[in-house]
Amino acid sequence: MKIAIGGDHAGYDLKKFLIAKMESEGHQVKDFGPFSGDAVDYPDFVHPLADAVLTDEFDFGVAICGSGHGVNMVANKHAGIRAALCWRPELAALARTHNDANILCLPARWISQEDAEGAIDEFFSNSFEGGRHQQRVDKINC
């Protein structure tokens, strides 16, 4: 699987940890930044990440900041992106199965590495169920 990942300085350490995990599992990962823990503006990294997911250059995206809210808001400005803020693996599974989410947003300051790993695993291993959920997903874009 091809994964785009990025965020801000608060998510830097968790991002590096998850990149190592995903690459060890055979995923191709592109880091959109930041490339250090120095303070940055998350939109500078999340807009290009979302564009790359929209163009199908990547199968999914992962966006990480301190609360997860900022990266989630930026990603969801892109029509066709369905970013989901998840802090438990179960939420990540539901985001995929019920909402056809294509970007997983994680709150680095509020999630353990174990739950972040679990969220990644659930997000990548589940598929959209369609059915009754499809008509709802079809109504998301303005």
C-alpha positions in Angstrom: 0.0 0.0 0.0 1.1 3.6 -0.7 0.7 5.9 2.3 1.1 9.7 2.5 1.9 11.0 6.0 2.5 14.4 7.4 1.4 16.9 10.1 3.1 19.3 12.4 5.8 19.6 15.0 3.6 18.1 17.8 3.1 15.0 15.7 6.7 14.7 14.6 7.8 11.9 17.0 4.6 9.8 16.5 5.0 10.3 12.7 8.5 8.9 12.7 7.4 6.0 14.9 4.5 5.1 12.5 6.7 5.5 9.4 9.1 2.9 10.8 6.1 0.6 11.6 4.5 1.0 8.2 7.7 0.5 6.2 8.6 -2.6 8.3 5.2 -4.0 7.1 6.1 -3.4 3.5 4.1 -0.2 2.9 5.5 2.5 0.7 5.5 5.7 2.7 6.1 9.3 1.6 6.7 11.8 4.4 5.3 15.2 3.5 6.9 16.7 6.6 7.7 18.3 8.8 11.2 17.0 9.0 12.0 18.1 12.5 10.3 19.0 15.8 10.6 22.7 15.1 7.4 24.7 15.1 5.6 24.8 11.7 2.2 25.5 10.2 0.4 22.2 9.6 -1.6 23.5 6.5 1.8 23.7 4.6 2.1 19.9 4.9 -1.5 18.7 5.0 -2.7 20.5 1.8 -0.1 18.7 -0.4 -0.8 15.4 1.4 -4.5 15.7 0.7 -3.9 16.6 -2.9 -1.7 13.5 -3.3 -4.5 11.3 -1.9 -7.1 12.9 -4.2 -5.0 12.2 -7.3 -4.7 8.6 -6.3 -0.9 8.9 -6.0 -1.4 7.3 -2.6 -4.0 4.9 -1.3 -4.4 6.6 2.1 -3.1 9.5 4.1 -2.2 9.8 7.8 -2.1 13.3 9.3 -0.9 14.0 12.8 -0.8 17.1 15.0 -1.2 17.7 18.7 -5.0 17.5 18.9 -5.7 16.1 15.5 -8.2 18.8 15.0 -6.1 21.2 12.8 -4.9 18.5 10.4 -8.5 17.1 10.2 -9.9 20.6 9.4 -7.4 21.3 6.7 -7.7 17.9 5.0 -11.5 18.1 5.0 -11.4 21.4 3.0 -10.6 19.2 0.0 -13.7 17.9 -1.8 -13.3 14.2 -2.1 -11.2 13.9 1.1 -13.0 12.2 4.0 -10.6 12.7 6.9 -11.4 11.1 10.3 -10.0 12.1 13.7 -9.5 8.9 15.6 -7.9 8.2 19.0 -9.0 4.5 19.3 -8.6 1.7 16.8 -12.3 1.1 16.9 -13.0 4.6 15.6 -10.5 4.1 12.8 -12.3 0.8 11.7 -15.7 2.6 11.7 -14.2 5.6 9.8 -13.3 3.2 7.0 -16.3 0.8 7.1 -19.1 3.4 7.5 -17.6 6.7 6.1 -15.1 5.5 3.5 -12.4 7.7 5.1 -9.3 8.2 3.1 -7.2 10.1 5.6 -6.6 9.1 9.2 -6.0 12.0 11.6 -4.3 11.2 14.9 -4.0 13.4 18.0 -0.3 12.9 19.0 -0.8 14.5 22.5 -3.8 12.4 23.3 -3.0 8.9 21.9 -0.6 6.2 23.0 1.7 4.6 20.5 -0.1 1.4 21.0 -3.5 2.9 20.1 -1.9 4.8 17.1 -0.6 1.5 15.8 -3.9 -0.1 16.3 -5.7 2.7 14.5 -3.3 2.4 11.6 -3.9 -1.3 11.4 -7.7 -1.0 11.5 -7.7 1.8 9.0 -5.7 -0.1 6.5 -7.3 -3.5 7.0 -11.0 -2.5 6.7 -12.9 -1.6 3.6 -15.9 0.6 3.0 -19.1 -1.4 3.5 -21.2 0.7 1.0 -24.8 -0.2 1.2 -26.8 2.1 3.5 -23.6 4.1 4.1 -23.1 4.9 0.4 -26.0 7.3 0.2 -24.7 9.2 3.2 -21.1 9.4 1.9 -22.6 10.7 -1.4 -24.0 13.7 0.4 -20.8 14.8 2.1 -19.3 17.1 -0.6 -20.8 20.6 -1.1 
